[in-house]
Amino acid sequence: MATCPRCKRHLTENHRCPRRPIFVAAEVVLWAVIGAFAGILLVALFDPHGQITDLDSISAVAGALVAVGLNRAFRS
């Protein structure tokens, strides 16, 4: 059986080389930034007068974790 010149795995009819780690890391970072922005935006929408001051960083981290988790769940 022939092997792929790029990834050295077996060439089958539906062979696809695995994605490179740098692209996977870039995608995870991108989704984390989008999730953090969405978390901060939700706090800004629900608290327009800025009464909740300690929730900004927590919402950014939670948004990033939710976005990355959903992305990885839907990709599998």
PDB file of N, CA, C and O in Angstrom, chain B, residues numbered from 101:
ATOM      1  N   MET B 101       0.841  -1.169   0.000  1.00  0.00           N
ATOM      2  CA  MET B 101       0.000   0.000   0.000  1.00  0.00           C
ATOM      3  C   MET B 101       0.894   1.242   0.000  1.00  0.00           C
ATOM      4  O   MET B 101       1.935   1.269   0.657  1.00  0.00           O
ATOM      5  N   ALA B 102       0.482   2.248  -0.731  1.00  0.00           N
ATOM      6  CA  ALA B 102       1.266   3.482  -0.842  1.00  0.00           C
ATOM      7  C   ALA B 102       1.123   4.327   0.422  1.00  0.00           C
ATOM      8  O   ALA B 102       0.131   4.231   1.145  1.00  0.00           O
ATOM      9  N   THR B 103       2.128   5.150   0.668  1.00  0.00           N
ATOM     10  CA  THR B 103       2.086   6.051   1.809  1.00  0.00           C
ATOM     11  C   THR B 103       2.060   7.497   1.332  1.00  0.00           C
ATOM     12  O   THR B 103       2.539   7.822   0.246  1.00  0.00           O
ATOM     13  N   CYS B 104       1.504   8.332   2.149  1.00  0.00           N
ATOM     14  CA  CYS B 104       1.404   9.758   1.844  1.00  0.00           C
ATOM     15  C   CYS B 104       2.787  10.395   1.997  1.00  0.00           C
ATOM     16  O   CYS B 104       3.466  10.136   2.990  1.00  0.00           O
ATOM     17  N   PRO B 105       3.220  11.216   1.044  1.00  0.00           N
ATOM     18  CA  PRO B 105       4.541  11.831   1.171  1.00  0.00           C
ATOM     19  C   PRO B 105       4.614  12.890   2.271  1.00  0.00           C
ATOM     20  O   PRO B 105       5.704  13.215   2.743  1.00  0.00           O
ATOM     21  N   ARG B 106       3.486  13.422   2.676  1.00  0.00           N
ATOM     22  CA  ARG B 106       3.492  14.482   3.681  1.00  0.00           C
ATOM     23  C   ARG B 106       3.430  13.939   5.107  1.00  0.00           C
ATOM     24  O   ARG B 106       4.238  14.320   5.954  1.00  0.00           O
ATOM     25  N   CYS B 107       2.467  13.045   5.371  1.00  0.00           N
ATOM     26  CA  CYS B 107       2.285  12.575   6.747  1.00  0.00           C
ATOM     27  C   CYS B 107       2.753  11.136   6.955  1.00  0.00           C
ATOM     28  O   CYS B 107       2.756  10.654   8.087  1.00  0.00           O
ATOM     29  N   LYS B 108       3.142  10.450   5.902  1.00  0.00           N
ATOM     30  CA  LYS B 108       3.673   9.072   5.951  1.00  0.00           C
ATOM     31  C   LYS B 108       2.642   8.054   6.439  1.00  0.00           C
ATOM     32  O   LYS B 108       3.011   7.011   6.980  1.00  0.00           O
ATOM     33  N   ARG B 109       1.366   8.346   6.255  1.00  0.00           N
ATOM     34  CA  ARG B 109       0.324   7.385   6.612  1.00  0.00           C
ATOM     35  C   ARG B 109      -0.155   6.690   5.348  1.00  0.00           C
ATOM     36  O   ARG B 109       0.185   7.094   4.236  1.00  0.00           O
ATOM     37  N   HIS B 110      -0.944   5.648   5.530  1.00  0.00           N
ATOM     38  CA  HIS B 110      -1.451   4.892   4.382  1.00  0.00           C
ATOM     39  C   HIS B 110      -2.361   5.758   3.529  1.00  0.00           C
ATOM     40  O   HIS B 110      -3.189   6.507   4.048  1.00  0.00           O
ATOM     41  N   LEU B 111      -2.201   5.650   2.218  1.00  0.00           N
ATOM     42  CA  LEU B 111      -3.079   6.362   1.290  1.00  0.00           C
ATOM     43  C   LEU B 111      -4.278   5.480   0.982  1.00  0.00           C
ATOM     44  O   LEU B 111      -4.153   4.467   0.293  1.00  0.00           O
ATOM     45  N   THR B 112      -5.408   5.858   1.482  1.00  0.00           N
ATOM     46  CA  THR B 112      -6.648   5.154   1.175  1.00  0.00           C
ATOM     47  C   THR B 112      -7.482   6.049   0.273  1.00  0.00           C
ATOM     48  O   THR B 112      -7.046   7.134  -0.110  1.00  0.00           O
ATOM     49  N   GLU B 113      -8.675   5.596  -0.065  1.00  0.00           N
ATOM     50  CA  GLU B 113      -9.512   6.382  -0.957  1.00  0.00           C
ATOM     51  C   GLU B 113      -9.925   7.710  -0.352  1.00  0.00           C
ATOM     52  O   GLU B 113     -10.037   8.704  -1.070  1.00  0.00           O
ATOM     53  N   ASN B 114     -10.150   7.748   0.939  1.00  0.00           N
ATOM     54  CA  ASN B 114     -10.596   8.984   1.589  1.00  0.00           C
ATOM     55  C   ASN B 114      -9.546   9.526   2.558  1.00  0.00           C
ATOM     56  O   ASN B 114      -9.897  10.033   3.623  1.00  0.00           O
ATOM     57  N   HIS B 115      -8.272   9.425   2.205  1.00  0.00           N
ATOM     58  CA  HIS B 115      -7.185   9.892   3.060  1.00  0.00           C
ATOM     59  C   HIS B 115      -7.148  11.413   3.112  1.00  0.00           C
ATOM     60  O   HIS B 115      -7.248  12.095   2.092  1.00  0.00           O
ATOM     61  N   ARG B 116      -7.000  11.926   4.337  1.00  0.00           N
ATOM     62  CA  ARG B 116      -6.747  13.349   4.552  1.00  0.00           C
ATOM     63  C   ARG B 116      -5.650  13.455   5.600  1.00  0.00           C
ATOM     64  O   ARG B 116      -5.712  12.807   6.645  1.00  0.00           O
ATOM     65  N   CYS B 117      -4.658  14.266   5.316  1.00  0.00           N
ATOM     66  CA  CYS B 117      -3.579  14.459   6.275  1.00  0.00           C
ATOM     67  C   CYS B 117      -4.114  15.206   7.495  1.00  0.00           C
ATOM     68  O   CYS B 117      -4.976  16.075   7.360  1.00  0.00           O
ATOM     69  N   PRO B 118      -3.605  14.871   8.691  1.00  0.00           N
ATOM     70  CA  PRO B 118      -4.041  15.603   9.874  1.00  0.00           C
ATOM     71  C   PRO B 118      -3.574  17.049   9.806  1.00  0.00           C
ATOM     72  O   PRO B 118      -2.549  17.364   9.203  1.00  0.00           O
ATOM     73  N   ARG B 119      -4.345  17.912  10.435  1.00  0.00           N
ATOM     74  CA  ARG B 119      -4.002  19.323  10.414  1.00  0.00           C
ATOM     75  C   ARG B 119      -2.747  19.576  11.233  1.00  0.00           C
ATOM     76  O   ARG B 119      -2.485  18.882  12.215  1.00  0.00           O
ATOM     77  N   ARG B 120      -1.989  20.556  10.829  1.00  0.00           N
ATOM     78  CA  ARG B 120      -0.745  20.870  11.529  1.00  0.00           C
ATOM     79  C   ARG B 120      -1.045  21.498  12.880  1.00  0.00           C
ATOM     80  O   ARG B 120      -2.034  22.219  13.020  1.00  0.00           O
ATOM     81  N   PRO B 121      -0.207  21.235  13.878  1.00  0.00           N
ATOM     82  CA  PRO B 121      -0.471  21.733  15.235  1.00  0.00           C
ATOM     83  C   PRO B 121      -0.562  23.260  15.322  1.00  0.00           C
ATOM     84  O   PRO B 121      -1.310  23.781  16.149  1.00  0.00           O
ATOM     85  N   ILE B 122       0.177  23.976  14.494  1.00  0.00           N
ATOM     86  CA  ILE B 122       0.135  25.435  14.565  1.00  0.00           C
ATOM     87  C   ILE B 122      -1.234  25.960  14.140  1.00  0.00           C
ATOM     88  O   ILE B 122      -1.712  26.956  14.682  1.00  0.00           O
ATOM     89  N   PHE B 123      -1.872  25.289  13.164  1.00  0.00           N
ATOM     90  CA  PHE B 123      -3.204  25.708  12.736  1.00  0.00           C
ATOM     91  C   PHE B 123      -4.251  25.384  13.791  1.00  0.00           C
ATOM     92  O   PHE B 123      -5.186  26.156  14.000  1.00  0.00           O
ATOM     93  N   VAL B 124      -4.098  24.255  14.449  1.00  0.00           N
ATOM     94  CA  VAL B 124      -5.022  23.882  15.516  1.00  0.00           C
ATOM     95  C   VAL B 124      -4.897  24.867  16.676  1.00  0.00           C
ATOM     96  O   VAL B 124      -5.908  25.298  17.231  1.00  0.00           O
ATOM     97  N   ALA B 125      -3.679  25.225  17.044  1.00  0.00           N
ATOM     98  CA  ALA B 125      -3.464  26.186  18.128  1.00  0.00           C
ATOM     99  C   ALA B 125      -4.012  27.561  17.760  1.00  0.00           C
ATOM    100  O   ALA B 125      -4.611  28.233  18.599  1.00  0.00           O
ATOM    101  N   ALA B 126      -3.812  27.979  16.523  1.00  0.00           N
ATOM    102  CA  ALA B 126      -4.328  29.281  16.085  1.00  0.00           C
ATOM    103  C   ALA B 126      -5.850  29.304  16.118  1.00  0.00           C
ATOM    104  O   ALA B 126      -6.449  30.316  16.483  1.00  0.00           O
ATOM    105  N   GLU B 127      -6.476  28.197  15.741  1.00  0.00           N
ATOM    106  CA  GLU B 127      -7.935  28.132  15.774  1.00  0.00           C
ATOM    107  C   GLU B 127      -8.460  28.198  17.210  1.00  0.00           C
ATOM    108  O   GLU B 127      -9.458  28.870  17.471  1.00  0.00           O
ATOM    109  N   VAL B 128      -7.804  27.511  18.135  1.00  0.00           N
ATOM    110  CA  VAL B 128      -8.233  27.532  19.532  1.00  0.00           C
ATOM    111  C   VAL B 128      -8.077  28.933  20.114  1.00  0.00           C
ATOM    112  O   VAL B 128      -8.958  29.403  20.834  1.00  0.00           O
ATOM    113  N   VAL B 129      -6.971  29.604  19.811  1.00  0.00           N
ATOM    114  CA  VAL B 129      -6.755  30.967  20.311  1.00  0.00           C
ATOM    115  C   VAL B 129      -7.785  31.917  19.716  1.00  0.00           C
ATOM    116  O   VAL B 129      -8.312  32.778  20.421  1.00  0.00           O
ATOM    117  N   LEU B 130      -8.075  31.771  18.438  1.00  0.00           N
ATOM    118  CA  LEU B 130      -9.068  32.627  17.794  1.00  0.00           C
ATOM    119  C   LEU B 130     -10.439  32.474  18.453  1.00  0.00           C
ATOM    120  O   LEU B 130     -11.105  33.469  18.738  1.00  0.00           O
ATOM    121  N   TRP B 131     -10.860  31.233  18.695  1.00  0.00           N
ATOM    122  CA  TRP B 131     -12.151  31.018  19.327  1.00  0.00           C
ATOM    123  C   TRP B 131     -12.162  31.496  20.773  1.00  0.00           C
ATOM    124  O   TRP B 131     -13.200  31.934  21.269  1.00  0.00           O
ATOM    125  N   ALA B 132     -11.023  31.419  21.457  1.00  0.00           N
ATOM    126  CA  ALA B 132     -10.948  31.929  22.827  1.00  0.00           C
ATOM    127  C   ALA B 132     -11.110  33.446  22.844  1.00  0.00           C
ATOM    128  O   ALA B 132     -11.791  33.986  23.717  1.00  0.00           O
ATOM    129  N   VAL B 133     -10.495  34.132  21.897  1.00  0.00           N
ATOM    130  CA  VAL B 133     -10.630  35.598  21.828  1.00  0.00           C
ATOM    131  C   VAL B 133     -12.070  35.977  21.489  1.00  0.00           C
ATOM    132  O   VAL B 133     -12.620  36.909  22.075  1.00  0.00           O
ATOM    133  N   ILE B 134     -12.676  35.264  20.553  1.00  0.00           N
ATOM    134  CA  ILE B 134     -14.072  35.546  20.196  1.00  0.00           C
ATOM    135  C   ILE B 134     -14.986  35.306  21.398  1.00  0.00           C
ATOM    136  O   ILE B 134     -15.881  36.109  21.661  1.00  0.00           O
ATOM    137  N   GLY B 135     -14.774  34.225  22.121  1.00  0.00           N
ATOM    138  CA  GLY B 135     -15.585  33.931  23.298  1.00  0.00           C
ATOM    139  C   GLY B 135     -15.397  34.942  24.402  1.00  0.00           C
ATOM    140  O   GLY B 135     -16.362  35.323  25.065  1.00  0.00           O
ATOM    141  N   ALA B 136     -14.165  35.387  24.614  1.00  0.00           N
ATOM    142  CA  ALA B 136     -13.911  36.401  25.641  1.00  0.00           C
ATOM    143  C   ALA B 136     -14.607  37.709  25.284  1.00  0.00           C
ATOM    144  O   ALA B 136     -15.195  38.363  26.145  1.00  0.00           O
ATOM    145  N   PHE B 137     -14.536  38.083  24.018  1.00  0.00           N
ATOM    146  CA  PHE B 137     -15.214  39.303  23.580  1.00  0.00           C
ATOM    147  C   PHE B 137     -16.726  39.176  23.760  1.00  0.00           C
ATOM    148  O   PHE B 137     -17.384  40.120  24.196  1.00  0.00           O
ATOM    149  N   ALA B 138     -17.269  38.016  23.426  1.00  0.00           N
ATOM    150  CA  ALA B 138     -18.706  37.796  23.588  1.00  0.00           C
ATOM    151  C   ALA B 138     -19.110  37.842  25.064  1.00  0.00           C
ATOM    152  O   ALA B 138     -20.169  38.372  25.399  1.00  0.00           O
ATOM    153  N   GLY B 139     -18.281  37.296  25.939  1.00  0.00           N
ATOM    154  CA  GLY B 139     -18.576  37.340  27.376  1.00  0.00           C
ATOM    155  C   GLY B 139     -18.585  38.755  27.913  1.00  0.00           C
ATOM    156  O   GLY B 139     -19.468  39.119  28.689  1.00  0.00           O
ATOM    157  N   ILE B 140     -17.607  39.558  27.510  1.00  0.00           N
ATOM    158  CA  ILE B 140     -17.567  40.960  27.955  1.00  0.00           C
ATOM    159  C   ILE B 140     -18.738  41.737  27.359  1.00  0.00           C
ATOM    160  O   ILE B 140     -19.317  42.596  28.023  1.00  0.00           O
ATOM    161  N   LEU B 141     -19.083  41.438  26.117  1.00  0.00           N
ATOM    162  CA  LEU B 141     -20.205  42.114  25.472  1.00  0.00           C
ATOM    163  C   LEU B 141     -21.519  41.792  26.179  1.00  0.00           C
ATOM    164  O   LEU B 141     -22.367  42.671  26.334  1.00  0.00           O
ATOM    165  N   LEU B 142     -21.695  40.552  26.606  1.00  0.00           N
ATOM    166  CA  LEU B 142     -22.908  40.198  27.342  1.00  0.00           C
ATOM    167  C   LEU B 142     -22.994  40.931  28.673  1.00  0.00           C
ATOM    168  O   LEU B 142     -24.077  41.370  29.061  1.00  0.00           O
ATOM    169  N   VAL B 143     -21.886  41.072  29.376  1.00  0.00           N
ATOM    170  CA  VAL B 143     -21.895  41.830  30.629  1.00  0.00           C
ATOM    171  C   VAL B 143     -22.234  43.289  30.353  1.00  0.00           C
ATOM    172  O   VAL B 143     -22.987  43.904  31.108  1.00  0.00           O
ATOM    173  N   ALA B 144     -21.685  43.844  29.279  1.00  0.00           N
ATOM    174  CA  ALA B 144     -21.974  45.243  28.945  1.00  0.00           C
ATOM    175  C   ALA B 144     -23.446  45.432  28.568  1.00  0.00           C
ATOM    176  O   ALA B 144     -24.035  46.471  28.867  1.00  0.00           O
ATOM    177  N   LEU B 145     -24.038  44.433  27.914  1.00  0.00           N
ATOM    178  CA  LEU B 145     -25.449  44.551  27.534  1.00  0.00           C
ATOM    179  C   LEU B 145     -26.383  44.433  28.741  1.00  0.00           C
ATOM    180  O   LEU B 145     -27.376  45.154  28.830  1.00  0.00           O
ATOM    181  N   PHE B 146     -26.068  43.534  29.659  1.00  0.00           N
ATOM    182  CA  PHE B 146     -26.934  43.334  30.821  1.00  0.00           C
ATOM    183  C   PHE B 146     -26.657  44.311  31.962  1.00  0.00           C
ATOM    184  O   PHE B 146     -27.473  44.435  32.875  1.00  0.00           O
ATOM    185  N   ASP B 147     -25.543  44.990  31.927  1.00  0.00           N
ATOM    186  CA  ASP B 147     -25.190  45.946  32.978  1.00  0.00           C
ATOM    187  C   ASP B 147     -24.716  47.251  32.336  1.00  0.00           C
ATOM    188  O   ASP B 147     -23.524  47.554  32.381  1.00  0.00           O
ATOM    189  N   PRO B 148     -25.623  48.028  31.740  1.00  0.00           N
ATOM    190  CA  PRO B 148     -25.206  49.240  31.028  1.00  0.00           C
ATOM    191  C   PRO B 148     -24.668  50.338  31.941  1.00  0.00           C
ATOM    192  O   PRO B 148     -23.932  51.209  31.477  1.00  0.00           O
ATOM    193  N   HIS B 149     -25.012  50.319  33.215  1.00  0.00           N
ATOM    194  CA  HIS B 149     -24.547  51.370  34.128  1.00  0.00           C
ATOM    195  C   HIS B 149     -23.245  51.017  34.831  1.00  0.00           C
ATOM    196  O   HIS B 149     -22.729  51.830  35.599  1.00  0.00           O
ATOM    197  N   GLY B 150     -22.707  49.849  34.597  1.00  0.00           N
ATOM    198  CA  GLY B 150     -21.421  49.445  35.154  1.00  0.00           C
ATOM    199  C   GLY B 150     -21.434  49.189  36.644  1.00  0.00           C
ATOM    200  O   GLY B 150     -20.446  49.457  37.329  1.00  0.00           O
ATOM    201  N   GLN B 151     -22.543  48.672  37.159  1.00  0.00           N
ATOM    202  CA  GLN B 151     -22.627  48.406  38.593  1.00  0.00           C
ATOM    203  C   GLN B 151     -21.865  47.142  38.981  1.00  0.00           C
ATOM    204  O   GLN B 151     -21.402  47.025  40.115  1.00  0.00           O
ATOM    205  N   ILE B 152     -21.733  46.213  38.069  1.00  0.00           N
ATOM    206  CA  ILE B 152     -20.988  44.989  38.341  1.00  0.00           C
ATOM    207  C   ILE B 152     -19.562  45.205  37.837  1.00  0.00           C
ATOM    208  O   ILE B 152     -19.325  45.186  36.629  1.00  0.00           O
ATOM    209  N   THR B 153     -18.629  45.408  38.734  1.00  0.00           N
ATOM    210  CA  THR B 153     -17.258  45.712  38.312  1.00  0.00           C
ATOM    211  C   THR B 153     -16.341  44.488  38.354  1.00  0.00           C
ATOM    212  O   THR B 153     -15.350  44.433  37.625  1.00  0.00           O
ATOM    213  N   ASP B 154     -16.657  43.524  39.187  1.00  0.00           N
ATOM    214  CA  ASP B 154     -15.776  42.365  39.334  1.00  0.00           C
ATOM    215  C   ASP B 154     -16.069  41.253  38.346  1.00  0.00           C
ATOM    216  O   ASP B 154     -15.380  40.233  38.347  1.00  0.00           O
ATOM    217  N   LEU B 155     -17.064  41.426  37.515  1.00  0.00           N
ATOM    218  CA  LEU B 155     -17.500  40.341  36.651  1.00  0.00           C
ATOM    219  C   LEU B 155     -16.853  40.371  35.271  1.00  0.00           C
ATOM    220  O   LEU B 155     -17.040  39.434  34.494  1.00  0.00           O
ATOM    221  N   ASP B 156     -16.108  41.404  34.944  1.00  0.00           N
ATOM    222  CA  ASP B 156     -15.544  41.535  33.600  1.00  0.00           C
ATOM    223  C   ASP B 156     -14.558  40.419  33.274  1.00  0.00           C
ATOM    224  O   ASP B 156     -14.683  39.764  32.239  1.00  0.00           O
ATOM    225  N   SER B 157     -13.585  40.197  34.143  1.00  0.00           N
ATOM    226  CA  SER B 157     -12.580  39.174  33.850  1.00  0.00           C
ATOM    227  C   SER B 157     -13.171  37.767  33.938  1.00  0.00           C
ATOM    228  O   SER B 157     -12.790  36.876  33.180  1.00  0.00           O
ATOM    229  N   ILE B 158     -14.101  37.579  34.868  1.00  0.00           N
ATOM    230  CA  ILE B 158     -14.740  36.269  34.993  1.00  0.00           C
ATOM    231  C   ILE B 158     -15.557  35.957  33.746  1.00  0.00           C
ATOM    232  O   ILE B 158     -15.542  34.826  33.259  1.00  0.00           O
ATOM    233  N   SER B 159     -16.266  36.950  33.231  1.00  0.00           N
ATOM    234  CA  SER B 159     -17.077  36.713  32.028  1.00  0.00           C
ATOM    235  C   SER B 159     -16.196  36.482  30.807  1.00  0.00           C
ATOM    236  O   SER B 159     -16.559  35.705  29.924  1.00  0.00           O
ATOM    237  N   ALA B 160     -15.050  37.142  30.745  1.00  0.00           N
ATOM    238  CA  ALA B 160     -14.136  36.920  29.618  1.00  0.00           C
ATOM    239  C   ALA B 160     -13.577  35.498  29.643  1.00  0.00           C
ATOM    240  O   ALA B 160     -13.517  34.838  28.606  1.00  0.00           O
ATOM    241  N   VAL B 161     -13.177  35.033  30.800  1.00  0.00           N
ATOM    242  CA  VAL B 161     -12.634  33.669  30.914  1.00  0.00           C
ATOM    243  C   VAL B 161     -13.730  32.641  30.649  1.00  0.00           C
ATOM    244  O   VAL B 161     -13.503  31.657  29.945  1.00  0.00           O
ATOM    245  N   ALA B 162     -14.913  32.866  31.210  1.00  0.00           N
ATOM    246  CA  ALA B 162     -16.007  31.922  30.993  1.00  0.00           C
ATOM    247  C   ALA B 162     -16.418  31.893  29.519  1.00  0.00           C
ATOM    248  O   ALA B 162     -16.681  30.822  28.972  1.00  0.00           O
ATOM    249  N   GLY B 163     -16.474  33.050  28.883  1.00  0.00           N
ATOM    250  CA  GLY B 163     -16.820  33.096  27.464  1.00  0.00           C
ATOM    251  C   GLY B 163     -15.795  32.383  26.613  1.00  0.00           C
ATOM    252  O   GLY B 163     -16.146  31.681  25.665  1.00  0.00           O
ATOM    253  N   ALA B 164     -14.523  32.562  26.949  1.00  0.00           N
ATOM    254  CA  ALA B 164     -13.473  31.882  26.194  1.00  0.00           C
ATOM    255  C   ALA B 164     -13.565  30.371  26.357  1.00  0.00           C
ATOM    256  O   ALA B 164     -13.433  29.632  25.381  1.00  0.00           O
ATOM    257  N   LEU B 165     -13.789  29.908  27.580  1.00  0.00           N
ATOM    258  CA  LEU B 165     -13.893  28.471  27.819  1.00  0.00           C
ATOM    259  C   LEU B 165     -15.109  27.858  27.124  1.00  0.00           C
ATOM    260  O   LEU B 165     -15.027  26.765  26.563  1.00  0.00           O
ATOM    261  N   VAL B 166     -16.231  28.568  27.165  1.00  0.00           N
ATOM    262  CA  VAL B 166     -17.440  28.065  26.509  1.00  0.00           C
ATOM    263  C   VAL B 166     -17.244  28.013  24.999  1.00  0.00           C
ATOM    264  O   VAL B 166     -17.621  27.031  24.360  1.00  0.00           O
ATOM    265  N   ALA B 167     -16.656  29.063  24.420  1.00  0.00           N
ATOM    266  CA  ALA B 167     -16.459  29.102  22.967  1.00  0.00           C
ATOM    267  C   ALA B 167     -15.514  27.995  22.503  1.00  0.00           C
ATOM    268  O   ALA B 167     -15.787  27.323  21.508  1.00  0.00           O
ATOM    269  N   VAL B 168     -14.416  27.807  23.211  1.00  0.00           N
ATOM    270  CA  VAL B 168     -13.466  26.754  22.827  1.00  0.00           C
ATOM    271  C   VAL B 168     -14.101  25.373  23.022  1.00  0.00           C
ATOM    272  O   VAL B 168     -13.928  24.486  22.187  1.00  0.00           O
ATOM    273  N   GLY B 169     -14.824  25.197  24.110  1.00  0.00           N
ATOM    274  CA  GLY B 169     -15.480  23.914  24.349  1.00  0.00           C
ATOM    275  C   GLY B 169     -16.524  23.575  23.299  1.00  0.00           C
ATOM    276  O   GLY B 169     -16.592  22.440  22.827  1.00  0.00           O
ATOM    277  N   LEU B 170     -17.334  24.555  22.934  1.00  0.00           N
ATOM    278  CA  LEU B 170     -18.334  24.328  21.885  1.00  0.00           C
ATOM    279  C   LEU B 170     -17.693  24.060  20.545  1.00  0.00           C
ATOM    280  O   LEU B 170     -18.154  23.204  19.791  1.00  0.00           O
ATOM    281  N   ASN B 171     -16.631  24.789  20.243  1.00  0.00           N
ATOM    282  CA  ASN B 171     -15.929  24.575  18.976  1.00  0.00           C
ATOM    283  C   ASN B 171     -15.371  23.155  18.888  1.00  0.00           C
ATOM    284  O   ASN B 171     -15.538  22.481  17.872  1.00  0.00           O
ATOM    285  N   ARG B 172     -14.719  22.710  19.939  1.00  0.00           N
ATOM    286  CA  ARG B 172     -14.125  21.362  19.926  1.00  0.00           C
ATOM    287  C   ARG B 172     -15.222  20.290  19.924  1.00  0.00           C
ATOM    288  O   ARG B 172     -15.046  19.233  19.318  1.00  0.00           O
ATOM    289  N   ALA B 173     -16.342  20.550  20.590  1.00  0.00           N
ATOM    290  CA  ALA B 173     -17.428  19.566  20.628  1.00  0.00           C
ATOM    291  C   ALA B 173     -18.076  19.413  19.247  1.00  0.00           C
ATOM    292  O   ALA B 173     -18.388  18.300  18.824  1.00  0.00           O
ATOM    293  N   PHE B 174     -18.274  20.523  18.558  1.00  0.00           N
ATOM    294  CA  PHE B 174     -18.927  20.463  17.249  1.00  0.00           C
ATOM    295  C   PHE B 174     -17.994  19.994  16.149  1.00  0.00           C
ATOM    296  O   PHE B 174     -18.464  19.549  15.102  1.00  0.00           O
ATOM    297  N   ARG B 175     -16.685  20.081  16.353  1.00  0.00           N
ATOM    298  CA  ARG B 175     -15.742  19.616  15.337  1.00  0.00           C
ATOM    299  C   ARG B 175     -15.560  18.104  15.371  1.00  0.00           C
ATOM    300  O   ARG B 175     -15.160  17.518  14.365  1.00  0.00           O
ATOM    301  N   SER B 176     -15.840  17.461  16.491  1.00  0.00           N
ATOM    302  CA  SER B 176     -15.611  16.020  16.572  1.00  0.00           C
ATOM    303  C   SER B 176     -16.710  15.226  15.958  1.00  0.00           C
ATOM    304  O   SER B 176     -16.654  13.997  15.952  1.00  0.00           O
TER     305      SER B 176
END
